[in-house]
């Protein structure tokens, strides 16, 4: 999944700001994994 400017989700950026670098994340949701893809980039 490539995240481009038209698909940027500001809530993902906020969540990423809460997590220190190297934090392990378990994403239990009903989406398509976009948050984890964002966090990996």
C-alpha positions, -999 to +999 in steps of 0.1 A: +000+000+000+014+034-010+002+064+009+000+095-013-010+130-004-046+125-015-050+095+009-032+111+039-050+105+071-043+131+097-055+108+125-027+083+116-001+111+121-016+119+155-015+083+166+021+079+153+030+109+174+019+091+206+042+062+200+079+062+207+101+049+180+104+011+181+071+006+199+054-027+191+018-022+179-011-047+177-038-033+154-071-050+161-095-033+138-119-038+109-099-018+083-074-028+057-042-023+077-036+013+067-025+023+101+002-003+103+014+005+068+016+042+079+036+033+110+060+012+091+069+040+067 
